[in-house]
Amino acid sequence: MAKTKSESGDEVPLGSKLRNSIGEGARRGLGIVDLVLRVMAAMATLISAIVMGTANQTLPFSTQSSQFKANYKDLPMFMFFVLANSIVCGYLFLSLPLSIFHIMEVASVTPRLILLIFDLMAMALATVGASTATSVVYLAYRGNVAANWVSFCSQFDSFCRRISGSLIGSFGAVLAFMLLIIISVITTFRRSS
């Protein structure tokens, strides 16, 4: 049977699984990157929720029976966006101690797997919230001629700028979650032998 050399210099049968390990220093460095990404994603979701939650505008003119106002509470999709970002932000702040633990104790696998599972769920929630709000923002800017929906961002420009800006932070958090998941997979499944 053919043999090959492992990283440690031992001969192993060809076709057996070689473990491609990363050193403790590299895992510690990835743990620090993990912590920084969590803090950045937490701040992005917090700011997104605050910006969307405070978005409102009243037009300077009104009729005798009504005043023209736009508020995030007028659309359930925006309320869901604020709720989803708040939940994800809370999760990220609660996961910070575990992330710090991974910097100090790089060999632990079970807490890293738990974080990986919850990161996947939080990323899904953040993606759904941001995507839902994005569809409404698109309709606010463009309207839909087939459905006879008119664009209202030409009148409520300040409101539309705020809700558009809040989407940037939320999608930034989704990107951070993608990187966090990649880091978790690398550090979990590339253990030294």
BABA-414436 format. One record per residue: residue in three letters; y, x, z of N, C-alpha, C in turn. Coordinates in nm, 3 decimals. Atoms other than C-alpha are relative to their C-alpha. Example, Ala and Ser with C-alpha at 12.3 -4.5 7.8 and 13.67 -1.06 7.14 Angstrom:
+-----+---------+---------+---------+---------+---------+---------+---------+---------+---------+
|   r |      ny |      nx |      nz |     cay |     cax |     caz |      cy |      cx |      cz |
+-----+---------+---------+---------+---------+---------+---------+---------+---------+---------+
| ALA |  -0.119 |   0.089 |   0.000 |  -0.450 |   1.230 |   0.780 |   0.120 |   0.090 |   0.000 |
| SER |  -0.119 |  -0.082 |  -0.006 |  -0.106 |   1.367 |   0.714 |   0.109 |  -0.077 |   0.073 |
+-----+---------+---------+---------+---------+---------+---------+---------+---------+---------+
***
This chain:
+-----+---------+---------+---------+---------+---------+---------+---------+---------+---------+
|   r |      ny |      nx |      nz |     cay |     cax |     caz |      cy |      cx |      cz |
+-----+---------+---------+---------+---------+---------+---------+---------+---------+---------+
| MET |  -0.118 |   0.085 |   0.000 |   0.000 |   0.000 |   0.000 |   0.123 |   0.089 |   0.000 |
| ALA |  -0.122 |  -0.080 |   0.011 |   0.342 |   0.135 |  -0.091 |   0.082 |  -0.013 |   0.127 |
| LYS |  -0.082 |   0.000 |  -0.120 |   0.575 |   0.230 |   0.191 |   0.139 |   0.048 |  -0.034 |
| THR |  -0.138 |  -0.044 |   0.015 |   0.947 |   0.283 |   0.226 |   0.052 |   0.040 |   0.137 |
| LYS |  -0.056 |  -0.046 |  -0.127 |   1.168 |   0.435 |   0.491 |   0.103 |  -0.100 |   0.051 |
| SER |  -0.100 |   0.088 |  -0.062 |   1.367 |   0.223 |   0.735 |   0.122 |   0.082 |   0.036 |
| GLU |  -0.123 |  -0.069 |  -0.040 |   1.713 |   0.308 |   0.866 |  -0.026 |   0.103 |   0.109 |
| SER |   0.029 |  -0.092 |  -0.109 |   1.557 |   0.478 |   1.168 |  -0.088 |   0.116 |  -0.046 |
| GLY |   0.081 |  -0.108 |   0.052 |   1.342 |   0.700 |   0.943 |  -0.149 |  -0.030 |   0.003 |
| ASP |   0.141 |   0.037 |  -0.007 |   1.010 |   0.523 |   1.014 |  -0.045 |  -0.055 |  -0.134 |
| GLU |   0.055 |   0.058 |   0.121 |   0.782 |   0.431 |   0.728 |  -0.050 |  -0.141 |   0.029 |
| VAL |   0.043 |   0.139 |  -0.014 |   0.729 |   0.057 |   0.686 |  -0.058 |  -0.046 |  -0.133 |
| PRO |   0.057 |   0.049 |   0.126 |   0.521 |  -0.134 |   0.429 |   0.107 |  -0.062 |  -0.088 |
| LEU |  -0.094 |   0.056 |   0.096 |   0.710 |  -0.225 |   0.115 |  -0.015 |  -0.152 |  -0.002 |
| GLY |   0.003 |   0.147 |  -0.003 |   0.800 |  -0.594 |   0.119 |   0.020 |  -0.056 |   0.138 |
| SER |  -0.027 |   0.052 |  -0.134 |   0.836 |  -0.620 |   0.496 |   0.150 |  -0.010 |   0.018 |
| LYS |  -0.142 |   0.025 |  -0.021 |   1.168 |  -0.734 |   0.630 |   0.064 |   0.117 |   0.073 |
| LEU |  -0.079 |  -0.104 |  -0.066 |   1.410 |  -0.454 |   0.706 |   0.122 |  -0.065 |   0.062 |
| ARG |  -0.117 |   0.057 |  -0.065 |   1.680 |  -0.539 |   0.952 |   0.121 |   0.084 |  -0.036 |
| ASN |  -0.124 |  -0.067 |   0.035 |   2.024 |  -0.451 |   0.826 |   0.096 |  -0.025 |   0.115 |
| SER |  -0.076 |   0.023 |  -0.122 |   2.209 |  -0.404 |   1.150 |   0.142 |   0.055 |  -0.012 |
| ILE |  -0.135 |  -0.053 |  -0.013 |   2.571 |  -0.354 |   1.232 |   0.015 |   0.049 |   0.142 |
| GLY |  -0.014 |  -0.061 |  -0.130 |   2.683 |  -0.146 |   1.523 |   0.075 |  -0.086 |   0.100 |
| GLU |  -0.066 |   0.075 |  -0.109 |   2.815 |  -0.264 |   1.857 |   0.151 |   0.002 |  -0.017 |
| GLY |  -0.144 |  -0.008 |   0.022 |   3.165 |  -0.143 |   1.770 |   0.047 |  -0.096 |  -0.108 |
| ALA |  -0.035 |   0.093 |   0.108 |   3.169 |  -0.343 |   1.449 |  -0.008 |  -0.144 |   0.050 |
| ARG |   0.010 |   0.135 |  -0.056 |   3.048 |  -0.654 |   1.635 |   0.115 |  -0.030 |   0.095 |
| ARG |  -0.115 |   0.019 |  -0.090 |   3.319 |  -0.603 |   1.896 |   0.127 |  -0.023 |  -0.081 |
| GLY |  -0.116 |   0.019 |   0.087 |   3.577 |  -0.570 |   1.619 |   0.000 |  -0.138 |  -0.063 |
| LEU |   0.010 |   0.135 |   0.054 |   3.450 |  -0.891 |   1.458 |   0.028 |  -0.105 |   0.108 |
| GLY |  -0.032 |   0.091 |  -0.111 |   3.473 |  -1.055 |   1.801 |   0.150 |  -0.012 |   0.021 |
| ILE |  -0.146 |   0.003 |  -0.014 |   3.841 |  -0.959 |   1.820 |   0.062 |  -0.079 |  -0.115 |
| VAL |  -0.048 |   0.077 |   0.116 |   3.900 |  -1.095 |   1.468 |  -0.027 |  -0.149 |   0.023 |
| ASP |   0.036 |   0.139 |  -0.032 |   3.720 |  -1.414 |   1.580 |   0.102 |  -0.061 |   0.095 |
| LEU |  -0.098 |   0.050 |  -0.098 |   3.957 |  -1.451 |   1.876 |   0.136 |  -0.023 |  -0.064 |
| VAL |  -0.130 |   0.014 |   0.067 |   4.267 |  -1.393 |   1.664 |   0.001 |  -0.120 |  -0.094 |
| LEU |   0.008 |   0.115 |   0.091 |   4.151 |  -1.645 |   1.403 |   0.000 |  -0.132 |   0.077 |
| ARG |   0.002 |   0.123 |  -0.080 |   4.082 |  -1.904 |   1.676 |   0.140 |  -0.034 |   0.051 |
| VAL |  -0.136 |   0.024 |  -0.048 |   4.430 |  -1.862 |   1.821 |   0.089 |  -0.048 |  -0.114 |
| MET |  -0.082 |   0.041 |   0.115 |   4.589 |  -1.886 |   1.476 |  -0.035 |  -0.143 |  -0.045 |
| ALA |   0.040 |   0.134 |   0.041 |   4.385 |  -2.196 |   1.385 |   0.044 |  -0.104 |   0.103 |
| ALA |  -0.046 |   0.093 |  -0.104 |   4.469 |  -2.358 |   1.720 |   0.149 |  -0.027 |  -0.013 |
| MET |  -0.144 |   0.018 |   0.017 |   4.839 |  -2.299 |   1.666 |   0.031 |  -0.081 |  -0.127 |
| ALA |  -0.023 |   0.073 |   0.125 |   4.818 |  -2.428 |   1.307 |  -0.029 |  -0.148 |   0.016 |
| THR |   0.032 |   0.142 |  -0.019 |   4.647 |  -2.752 |   1.409 |   0.097 |  -0.066 |   0.097 |
| LEU |  -0.097 |   0.056 |  -0.096 |   4.884 |  -2.801 |   1.703 |   0.133 |  -0.029 |  -0.070 |
| ILE |  -0.127 |   0.019 |   0.071 |   5.191 |  -2.753 |   1.484 |  -0.012 |  -0.112 |  -0.102 |
| SER |   0.019 |   0.107 |   0.098 |   5.046 |  -2.978 |   1.214 |   0.003 |  -0.137 |   0.065 |
| ALA |   0.002 |   0.128 |  -0.070 |   4.980 |  -3.256 |   1.462 |   0.140 |  -0.038 |   0.050 |
| ILE |  -0.135 |   0.029 |  -0.051 |   5.329 |  -3.225 |   1.613 |   0.094 |  -0.038 |  -0.114 |
| VAL |  -0.089 |   0.028 |   0.113 |   5.506 |  -3.216 |   1.276 |  -0.029 |  -0.138 |  -0.058 |
| MET |   0.034 |   0.132 |   0.054 |   5.315 |  -3.518 |   1.147 |   0.034 |  -0.110 |   0.101 |
| GLY |  -0.026 |   0.101 |  -0.103 |   5.348 |  -3.703 |   1.478 |   0.147 |  -0.029 |   0.023 |
| THR |  -0.144 |   0.023 |  -0.018 |   5.725 |  -3.665 |   1.479 |   0.070 |  -0.033 |  -0.131 |
| ALA |  -0.059 |   0.030 |   0.131 |   5.776 |  -3.749 |   1.110 |   0.045 |  -0.146 |  -0.004 |
| ASN |  -0.055 |   0.134 |   0.023 |   6.003 |  -4.048 |   1.068 |   0.138 |   0.014 |  -0.064 |
| GLN |  -0.130 |   0.000 |   0.064 |   6.312 |  -4.136 |   0.870 |   0.046 |  -0.143 |  -0.017 |
| THR |  -0.062 |   0.130 |   0.023 |   6.547 |  -4.431 |   0.857 |   0.109 |   0.017 |  -0.105 |
| LEU |  -0.101 |  -0.010 |   0.105 |   6.754 |  -4.488 |   0.547 |   0.134 |  -0.052 |   0.052 |
| PRO |  -0.131 |   0.037 |  -0.052 |   7.130 |  -4.521 |   0.600 |   0.043 |  -0.142 |  -0.037 |
| PHE |  -0.038 |   0.137 |   0.037 |   7.143 |  -4.865 |   0.436 |  -0.110 |  -0.096 |   0.044 |
| SER |   0.096 |   0.103 |  -0.039 |   6.974 |  -5.189 |   0.535 |   0.046 |  -0.135 |  -0.053 |
| THR |  -0.036 |   0.137 |   0.036 |   6.967 |  -5.556 |   0.451 |   0.021 |  -0.079 |   0.128 |
| GLN |  -0.021 |   0.082 |  -0.119 |   7.045 |  -5.842 |   0.685 |  -0.129 |  -0.021 |   0.078 |
| SER |   0.125 |   0.032 |  -0.068 |   6.679 |  -5.897 |   0.762 |  -0.087 |   0.122 |   0.031 |
| SER |   0.086 |  -0.114 |  -0.026 |   6.532 |  -5.547 |   0.757 |   0.073 |   0.132 |  -0.016 |
| GLN |  -0.050 |  -0.136 |   0.010 |   6.599 |  -5.181 |   0.799 |  -0.113 |   0.083 |  -0.061 |
| PHE |   0.101 |  -0.076 |   0.070 |   6.416 |  -4.929 |   0.581 |  -0.034 |   0.125 |   0.081 |
| LYS |   0.046 |  -0.111 |  -0.083 |   6.211 |  -4.689 |   0.794 |  -0.135 |   0.047 |  -0.049 |
| ALA |   0.132 |  -0.057 |   0.026 |   5.919 |  -4.456 |   0.738 |  -0.042 |   0.075 |   0.126 |
| ASN |   0.053 |  -0.062 |  -0.121 |   5.705 |  -4.347 |   1.031 |  -0.146 |   0.033 |  -0.025 |
| TYR |   0.141 |  -0.037 |   0.021 |   5.369 |  -4.172 |   1.046 |  -0.093 |  -0.111 |   0.050 |
| LYS |   0.084 |   0.107 |  -0.054 |   5.235 |  -4.470 |   1.246 |  -0.015 |  -0.116 |  -0.098 |
| ASP |   0.011 |   0.106 |   0.099 |   5.288 |  -4.693 |   0.943 |  -0.129 |   0.009 |  -0.081 |
| LEU |   0.121 |  -0.019 |   0.079 |   4.979 |  -4.547 |   0.776 |  -0.113 |   0.052 |   0.089 |
| PRO |   0.112 |  -0.043 |  -0.086 |   4.643 |  -4.524 |   0.958 |  -0.055 |   0.137 |  -0.038 |
| MET |   0.050 |  -0.131 |   0.041 |   4.552 |  -4.215 |   0.753 |   0.078 |   0.112 |   0.069 |
| PHE |  -0.080 |  -0.100 |  -0.071 |   4.839 |  -4.023 |   0.910 |  -0.033 |   0.002 |   0.149 |
| MET |   0.040 |   0.005 |  -0.141 |   4.738 |  -4.143 |   1.255 |  -0.134 |   0.072 |   0.019 |
| PHE |   0.128 |  -0.071 |  -0.006 |   4.384 |  -4.018 |   1.185 |   0.023 |   0.150 |  -0.012 |
| PHE |  -0.033 |  -0.142 |   0.016 |   4.531 |  -3.685 |   1.070 |   0.047 |   0.061 |   0.132 |
| VAL |  -0.051 |  -0.050 |  -0.128 |   4.718 |  -3.644 |   1.398 |  -0.113 |   0.007 |   0.102 |
| LEU |   0.111 |   0.003 |  -0.094 |   4.410 |  -3.742 |   1.600 |  -0.100 |   0.111 |  -0.031 |
| ALA |   0.097 |  -0.103 |   0.039 |   4.178 |  -3.511 |   1.404 |   0.053 |   0.139 |   0.032 |
| ASN |  -0.057 |  -0.132 |  -0.031 |   4.413 |  -3.213 |   1.436 |   0.011 |   0.023 |   0.150 |
| SER |  -0.006 |  -0.013 |  -0.147 |   4.458 |  -3.282 |   1.808 |  -0.137 |   0.033 |   0.059 |
| ILE |   0.136 |  -0.027 |  -0.049 |   4.082 |  -3.289 |   1.865 |  -0.042 |   0.142 |  -0.036 |
| VAL |   0.037 |  -0.136 |   0.042 |   4.029 |  -2.970 |   1.664 |   0.077 |   0.104 |   0.080 |
| CYS |  -0.081 |  -0.093 |  -0.080 |   4.315 |  -2.799 |   1.849 |  -0.056 |   0.011 |   0.142 |
| GLY |   0.059 |  -0.003 |  -0.134 |   4.165 |  -2.899 |   2.184 |  -0.130 |   0.078 |   0.003 |
| TYR |   0.124 |  -0.075 |   0.008 |   3.826 |  -2.767 |   2.078 |   0.027 |   0.150 |  -0.010 |
| LEU |  -0.029 |  -0.142 |   0.018 |   3.977 |  -2.437 |   1.965 |   0.049 |   0.064 |   0.130 |
| PHE |  -0.045 |  -0.056 |  -0.128 |   4.155 |  -2.386 |   2.297 |  -0.115 |   0.009 |   0.100 |
| LEU |   0.115 |  -0.006 |  -0.090 |   3.835 |  -2.469 |   2.485 |  -0.100 |   0.108 |  -0.041 |
| SER |   0.093 |  -0.103 |   0.046 |   3.639 |  -2.220 |   2.270 |   0.052 |   0.142 |   0.022 |
| LEU |  -0.056 |  -0.134 |  -0.019 |   3.873 |  -1.929 |   2.349 |  -0.073 |   0.082 |   0.106 |
| PRO |   0.075 |  -0.081 |  -0.098 |   3.691 |  -1.823 |   2.671 |  -0.133 |   0.051 |  -0.054 |
| LEU |   0.127 |  -0.043 |   0.057 |   3.361 |  -1.811 |   2.483 |   0.022 |   0.110 |  -0.103 |
| SER |  -0.032 |  -0.104 |   0.096 |   3.524 |  -1.605 |   2.211 |   0.033 |   0.131 |   0.071 |
| ILE |  -0.029 |  -0.120 |  -0.080 |   3.656 |  -1.363 |   2.472 |  -0.129 |   0.058 |   0.057 |
| PHE |   0.130 |  -0.045 |  -0.051 |   3.305 |  -1.348 |   2.621 |  -0.074 |   0.081 |  -0.106 |
| HIS |   0.069 |  -0.072 |   0.107 |   3.174 |  -1.235 |   2.281 |   0.058 |   0.138 |  -0.023 |
| ILE |  -0.058 |  -0.134 |   0.014 |   3.414 |  -0.942 |   2.279 |  -0.061 |   0.092 |   0.105 |
| MET |   0.054 |  -0.082 |  -0.109 |   3.280 |  -0.821 |   2.614 |  -0.152 |   0.012 |  -0.009 |
| GLU |   0.147 |   0.002 |   0.004 |   2.912 |  -0.916 |   2.565 |  -0.044 |  -0.027 |  -0.144 |
| VAL |   0.024 |   0.017 |   0.143 |   2.838 |  -0.855 |   2.198 |  -0.145 |  -0.034 |  -0.034 |
| ALA |   0.141 |   0.019 |   0.031 |   2.458 |  -0.887 |   2.223 |  -0.047 |  -0.145 |   0.018 |
| SER |   0.045 |   0.137 |  -0.026 |   2.447 |  -1.256 |   2.323 |  -0.001 |  -0.082 |  -0.129 |
| VAL |   0.017 |   0.075 |   0.123 |   2.316 |  -1.480 |   2.046 |   0.019 |  -0.150 |   0.022 |
| THR |  -0.004 |   0.145 |  -0.022 |   2.287 |  -1.828 |   2.199 |   0.142 |  -0.055 |   0.005 |
| PRO |  -0.136 |   0.053 |   0.004 |   2.659 |  -1.877 |   2.274 |   0.064 |   0.008 |  -0.138 |
| ARG |  -0.053 |  -0.014 |   0.136 |   2.740 |  -1.753 |   1.924 |  -0.053 |  -0.113 |  -0.090 |
| LEU |   0.057 |   0.111 |   0.077 |   2.503 |  -2.013 |   1.774 |   0.065 |  -0.133 |   0.038 |
| ILE |  -0.068 |   0.123 |  -0.046 |   2.664 |  -2.286 |   1.985 |   0.139 |  -0.008 |  -0.063 |
| LEU |  -0.132 |  -0.002 |   0.064 |   3.007 |  -2.181 |   1.859 |  -0.010 |  -0.027 |  -0.149 |
| LEU |   0.019 |   0.021 |   0.143 |   2.878 |  -2.176 |   1.503 |  -0.019 |  -0.149 |  -0.031 |
| ILE |   0.024 |   0.143 |   0.022 |   2.753 |  -2.535 |   1.527 |   0.127 |  -0.081 |   0.023 |
| PHE |  -0.123 |   0.074 |  -0.027 |   3.073 |  -2.663 |   1.687 |   0.112 |   0.035 |  -0.097 |
| ASP |  -0.098 |  -0.038 |   0.102 |   3.286 |  -2.465 |   1.440 |  -0.022 |  -0.078 |  -0.129 |
| LEU |   0.031 |   0.078 |   0.121 |   3.107 |  -2.639 |   1.154 |   0.047 |  -0.144 |   0.015 |
| MET |  -0.043 |   0.138 |  -0.022 |   3.174 |  -2.981 |   1.308 |   0.152 |  -0.010 |   0.002 |
| ALA |  -0.146 |   0.003 |  -0.005 |   3.539 |  -2.897 |   1.379 |   0.060 |   0.022 |  -0.138 |
| MET |  -0.050 |  -0.021 |   0.136 |   3.588 |  -2.766 |   1.026 |  -0.014 |  -0.128 |  -0.083 |
| ALA |   0.019 |   0.125 |   0.074 |   3.444 |  -3.088 |   0.887 |   0.106 |  -0.103 |   0.041 |
| LEU |  -0.102 |   0.094 |  -0.047 |   3.681 |  -3.297 |   1.103 |   0.138 |   0.038 |  -0.052 |
| ALA |  -0.131 |  -0.045 |   0.051 |   3.983 |  -3.086 |   1.006 |   0.012 |  -0.023 |  -0.150 |
| THR |  -0.002 |   0.020 |   0.145 |   3.888 |  -3.106 |   0.638 |   0.017 |  -0.148 |  -0.035 |
| VAL |  -0.012 |   0.143 |   0.028 |   3.846 |  -3.483 |   0.646 |   0.140 |  -0.050 |   0.033 |
| GLY |  -0.136 |   0.042 |  -0.036 |   4.177 |  -3.533 |   0.827 |   0.104 |   0.047 |  -0.100 |
| ALA |  -0.098 |  -0.055 |   0.095 |   4.368 |  -3.304 |   0.592 |  -0.016 |  -0.063 |  -0.138 |
| SER |   0.023 |   0.059 |   0.132 |   4.207 |  -3.451 |   0.280 |   0.049 |  -0.145 |  -0.005 |
| THR |  -0.047 |   0.139 |  -0.006 |   4.280 |  -3.808 |   0.386 |   0.152 |  -0.006 |  -0.008 |
| ALA |  -0.146 |  -0.001 |   0.002 |   4.644 |  -3.730 |   0.454 |   0.053 |   0.050 |  -0.134 |
| THR |  -0.044 |  -0.052 |   0.129 |   4.671 |  -3.534 |   0.129 |   0.000 |  -0.108 |  -0.108 |
| SER |   0.005 |   0.107 |   0.101 |   4.566 |  -3.835 |  -0.077 |   0.119 |  -0.094 |   0.015 |
| VAL |  -0.114 |   0.089 |  -0.022 |   4.839 |  -4.045 |   0.084 |   0.131 |   0.071 |  -0.039 |
| VAL |  -0.120 |  -0.075 |   0.038 |   5.100 |  -3.771 |   0.038 |   0.013 |   0.005 |  -0.152 |
| TYR |  -0.003 |   0.000 |   0.145 |   5.004 |  -3.749 |  -0.328 |   0.054 |  -0.133 |  -0.053 |
| LEU |  -0.049 |   0.131 |   0.041 |   5.056 |  -4.124 |  -0.367 |   0.146 |  -0.020 |   0.036 |
| ALA |  -0.140 |   0.014 |  -0.040 |   5.386 |  -4.101 |  -0.179 |   0.091 |   0.070 |  -0.100 |
| TYR |  -0.081 |  -0.074 |   0.096 |   5.514 |  -3.843 |  -0.428 |  -0.011 |  -0.057 |  -0.142 |
| ARG |   0.024 |   0.038 |   0.139 |   5.358 |  -3.972 |  -0.751 |  -0.010 |  -0.150 |  -0.022 |
| GLY |   0.027 |   0.141 |   0.020 |   5.275 |  -4.336 |  -0.693 |  -0.124 |  -0.018 |  -0.085 |
| ASN |   0.113 |   0.030 |   0.087 |   5.012 |  -4.509 |  -0.905 |   0.039 |  -0.119 |  -0.086 |
| VAL |  -0.046 |   0.103 |   0.091 |   5.119 |  -4.706 |  -1.208 |  -0.106 |  -0.110 |  -0.017 |
| ALA |   0.108 |   0.098 |   0.021 |   4.779 |  -4.875 |  -1.255 |  -0.010 |  -0.097 |   0.117 |
| ALA |   0.007 |   0.087 |  -0.118 |   4.786 |  -5.011 |  -0.899 |   0.136 |  -0.061 |   0.034 |
| ASN |  -0.137 |   0.048 |  -0.021 |   5.160 |  -5.087 |  -0.923 |   0.058 |   0.048 |   0.134 |
| TRP |  -0.056 |  -0.063 |  -0.119 |   5.240 |  -4.852 |  -0.631 |   0.109 |   0.095 |  -0.044 |
| VAL |  -0.111 |  -0.086 |   0.039 |   5.576 |  -4.687 |  -0.658 |   0.011 |   0.118 |   0.097 |
| SER |  -0.025 |  -0.117 |  -0.084 |   5.666 |  -4.345 |  -0.528 |   0.116 |  -0.030 |   0.094 |
| PHE |  -0.110 |   0.025 |  -0.092 |   5.878 |  -4.364 |  -0.215 |   0.063 |   0.128 |   0.053 |
| CYS |  -0.057 |  -0.126 |  -0.047 |   5.953 |  -3.996 |  -0.163 |   0.139 |   0.027 |  -0.055 |
| SER |  -0.136 |  -0.019 |   0.049 |   6.267 |  -4.018 |  -0.373 |   0.102 |  -0.059 |   0.099 |
| GLN |  -0.089 |   0.055 |  -0.102 |   6.419 |  -4.234 |  -0.096 |  -0.021 |   0.068 |   0.136 |
| PHE |   0.033 |  -0.059 |  -0.131 |   6.240 |  -4.082 |   0.206 |  -0.034 |   0.147 |  -0.016 |
| ASP |   0.026 |  -0.141 |   0.030 |   6.275 |  -3.715 |   0.112 |  -0.028 |   0.083 |   0.125 |
| SER |   0.022 |  -0.076 |  -0.123 |   6.298 |  -3.578 |   0.467 |  -0.138 |  -0.030 |   0.059 |
| PHE |   0.132 |   0.040 |  -0.050 |   5.990 |  -3.773 |   0.577 |  -0.110 |   0.065 |  -0.083 |
| CYS |   0.103 |  -0.058 |   0.089 |   5.791 |  -3.653 |   0.275 |  -0.010 |   0.151 |   0.015 |
| ARG |   0.004 |  -0.145 |  -0.020 |   5.888 |  -3.289 |   0.331 |  -0.075 |   0.033 |   0.129 |
| ARG |   0.069 |  -0.025 |  -0.128 |   5.766 |  -3.309 |   0.692 |  -0.150 |  -0.023 |  -0.011 |
| ILE |   0.143 |   0.026 |   0.009 |   5.433 |  -3.470 |   0.610 |  -0.069 |   0.099 |  -0.093 |
| SER |   0.057 |  -0.103 |   0.089 |   5.375 |  -3.222 |   0.326 |  -0.014 |   0.132 |   0.074 |
| GLY |   0.006 |  -0.124 |  -0.076 |   5.453 |  -2.931 |   0.555 |  -0.111 |   0.000 |   0.104 |
| SER |   0.106 |   0.006 |  -0.101 |   5.208 |  -3.053 |   0.816 |  -0.137 |   0.025 |  -0.063 |
| LEU |   0.128 |  -0.024 |   0.067 |   4.929 |  -3.034 |   0.558 |  -0.030 |   0.149 |  -0.015 |
| ILE |   0.019 |  -0.144 |   0.018 |   4.984 |  -2.661 |   0.511 |  -0.072 |   0.060 |   0.120 |
| GLY |   0.064 |  -0.052 |  -0.120 |   4.893 |  -2.584 |   0.871 |  -0.144 |  -0.046 |   0.015 |
| SER |   0.135 |   0.053 |  -0.012 |   4.589 |  -2.806 |   0.861 |  -0.096 |   0.068 |  -0.097 |
| PHE |   0.085 |  -0.071 |   0.095 |   4.449 |  -2.648 |   0.546 |  -0.013 |   0.148 |   0.036 |
| GLY |   0.011 |  -0.137 |  -0.051 |   4.527 |  -2.307 |   0.696 |  -0.107 |   0.010 |   0.108 |
| ALA |   0.104 |   0.002 |  -0.103 |   4.307 |  -2.402 |   0.992 |  -0.138 |  -0.012 |  -0.062 |
| VAL |   0.130 |   0.011 |   0.069 |   4.028 |  -2.503 |   0.753 |  -0.041 |   0.136 |  -0.055 |
| LEU |   0.030 |  -0.135 |   0.049 |   4.051 |  -2.160 |   0.591 |  -0.042 |   0.092 |   0.114 |
| ALA |   0.038 |  -0.081 |  -0.116 |   4.039 |  -1.996 |   0.935 |  -0.140 |  -0.035 |   0.047 |
| PHE |   0.135 |   0.040 |  -0.038 |   3.728 |  -2.198 |   1.017 |  -0.104 |   0.058 |  -0.095 |
| MET |   0.093 |  -0.060 |   0.094 |   3.561 |  -2.074 |   0.699 |  -0.026 |   0.146 |   0.037 |
| LEU |   0.015 |  -0.141 |  -0.040 |   3.627 |  -1.716 |   0.808 |  -0.075 |   0.012 |   0.132 |
| LEU |   0.071 |  -0.002 |  -0.128 |   3.508 |  -1.792 |   1.163 |  -0.149 |  -0.021 |  -0.020 |
| ILE |   0.141 |   0.027 |   0.025 |   3.182 |  -1.931 |   1.030 |  -0.067 |   0.121 |  -0.064 |
| ILE |   0.055 |  -0.121 |   0.062 |   3.128 |  -1.625 |   0.811 |  -0.020 |   0.109 |   0.104 |
| ILE |   0.012 |  -0.101 |  -0.106 |   3.194 |  -1.397 |   1.109 |  -0.117 |  -0.033 |   0.092 |
| SER |   0.110 |   0.039 |  -0.089 |   2.953 |  -1.596 |   1.327 |  -0.135 |   0.025 |  -0.064 |
| VAL |   0.127 |  -0.022 |   0.070 |   2.680 |  -1.579 |   1.065 |  -0.031 |   0.149 |  -0.006 |
| ILE |   0.021 |  -0.145 |   0.010 |   2.727 |  -1.205 |   1.018 |  -0.043 |   0.057 |   0.134 |
| THR |   0.032 |  -0.059 |  -0.130 |   2.722 |  -1.124 |   1.389 |  -0.127 |  -0.059 |   0.062 |
| THR |   0.120 |   0.060 |  -0.057 |   2.436 |  -1.362 |   1.469 |  -0.126 |   0.049 |  -0.070 |
| PHE |   0.121 |  -0.027 |   0.074 |   2.192 |  -1.279 |   1.194 |  -0.014 |   0.145 |  -0.043 |
| ARG |   0.013 |  -0.142 |   0.033 |   2.258 |  -0.906 |   1.152 |  -0.004 |   0.080 |   0.129 |
| ARG |   0.017 |  -0.069 |  -0.128 |   2.138 |  -0.785 |   1.489 |  -0.075 |   0.131 |  -0.019 |
| SER |   0.073 |  -0.127 |   0.006 |   2.019 |  -0.433 |   1.551 |  -0.141 |  -0.019 |   0.053 |
| SER |   0.140 |   0.015 |  -0.039 |   1.647 |  -0.386 |   1.594 |  -0.030 |   0.068 |   0.131 |
+-----+---------+---------+---------+---------+---------+---------+---------+---------+---------+
***
